[in-house]
């Protein structure tokens, strides 16, 4: 597995995600991985300072699994809004927490069933609340 790329998070996302972690507790599936992502953020910026090429909460993204060439169009959401049929992936899913803070062109490795590791490349951020998408304070 390769080293995880550097990530940028917004202060608002960090605040909301830390509240989610506090509500769910450390034993809830996916919380530990999410906390790890929050802890390793190299840059935490205001919601009005985040580049449009960075995945934030409620961002819609286009990514590709490099081994198979399969494309994914996903929206990173809070657990209550997750819906696999609509491409809405929970921040608590392994792929969800790995996407948070990623920038276009970066790659992530994530474990797949059977012990295989897949490499996912972020091709574009198709919609980001901080860049004119649906955004609520």
LINKA-V560762 format. One record per pair of residues at least 24 apart in sequence whose ideal C-beta (glycine too) atoms are under 7 Angstrom apart, sorted by the first residue. I is the first residue (numbers start at 0). J is the second residue. Records with the same first field share a line. If there is no record, write none. Layout:
BEGIN
I=J / J
END
This chain:
BEGIN
0=108 / 116
1=108
3=39 / 107
4=101 / 105 / 106 / 107
5=41
6=36 / 39 / 40 / 41 / 99 / 100 / 101
7=40 / 42 / 44 / 49 / 53 / 100 / 102
8=37 / 40 / 43 / 99 / 100
9=44 / 45 / 46 / 49 / 55 / 129
10=43 / 44 / 45
11=46
12=55 / 56
13=37 / 43
15=56
16=90
19=77
28=91
29=91 / 92 / 96
30=91
32=93 / 96
33=90 / 91 / 96
36=96 / 99 / 100
40=100
46=129
47=129
49=129
51=124 / 127 / 130
52=102 / 103 / 124
53=100 / 102 / 124
54=98 / 99 / 100 / 101 / 121 / 124
55=127 / 128 / 129
56=90
57=128 / 132 / 133
58=124 / 126 / 127
59=125 / 126
60=98 / 121 / 123 / 124 / 125
61=122 / 123 / 125
62=119 / 120 / 121 / 122
63=120 / 122
64=117 / 119
65=118 / 120
66=117 / 118
75=99
END
